[in-house]
């Protein structure tokens, strides 16, 4: 009992978790955690994007009309929209890691069941259920990047993680290119959904190697667990580099200095959800919602309907899938360029330039009729 009190006192005397993380180098330990978060996004985005690659087969097999095709296309997206709404609250309540694991297991199971769907109605229901899990985990890698990455590389890490989404979206039509033309009409689309169940095998890796966010643990009062995670990172980095980490820094009212053991807890009050609808955040909230709604609308429309539209225009299914993959893969170098730009030019300038370039490309995409362009 006395030993536990001494340990708790020692933990309380240490600097706050954010200050300790922010002075860490971008080490292989942090890269390993971010890789897990990125792979979680990759396998999820495959499941999000796979519907576009199976729609042509489903339309032929079940003789679907335009409304039924649209319903199948939006079923998982509707689930994502609904699932993502409480995801932030749940992650703040029970932890980032738990939501990531539960969501991954949830959508993988329902994606696997989609491969056994006997009717379009059953497939719509299963895709909606899968979407709930996809929505739940969608914000988690963003949170992990923000809470486990040193401040000087946080924006770039978020952009790099985002590239894993593009890899998953790219993988869906690429796998369809290899699978669907070589199988019967009623089997090819089912195999793509079976592959969507593979992330169930990824869950044990998350359980074993993905740590909980130490910032979340500290906020929730689990200081011992938070200290253990950050202490392990510090120990592993110092052991590998053979040097001692610099002391944590604190910045307050323009003054920067070493954070000693007496100034260990942040007194800044926690934010509230309704603050994003109040000044000075209301304009920023509206602008970000409008910008990302437009961006995601175009992106998902291209991802979902391009194979179907190309096949209706007379292209072979393999060619349609390959062209879709080429369109999507272009976003990957864009994400890495953004990773450089956000740290070099700032978040606002990067968003303006990249959104402007995407707008010009979208207009040209609609006007030009050359298949190469």
Secondary structure, DSSP 8 states (H G I E B T S, - for coil): -HHHHHHHHHHHHS--HHHHHHTS---HHHHHHHHHHHHHHHHHHHHHHHHHHHHHHHHHHHT--HHHHHHHHHHHHHHHHHHHHHHHHHHHHH-HHHHHHHHHHHHHHHHHHHTT--SHHHHHHHHHHHHHHHHHHHTHHHHHHHHHS-GGGHHHHHHHHHHHHHHHHHHHHHHHHHHGGGS-HHHHHHHHHHHHTGGGGGHHHHHHH----HHHHHHTT-HHHHHHHHHHHHHHHHHHHSS-----EEEETTEEEE--TTS-S-------GGGGGSTTTHHHHHHHHHHHHHHHHHHHHHHHHHHHHHHHTT--HHHHHHHHHHHHHHHHHHHHHHHHHHHHT-HHHHHHHHHHHHHHHHHHHHH---S--
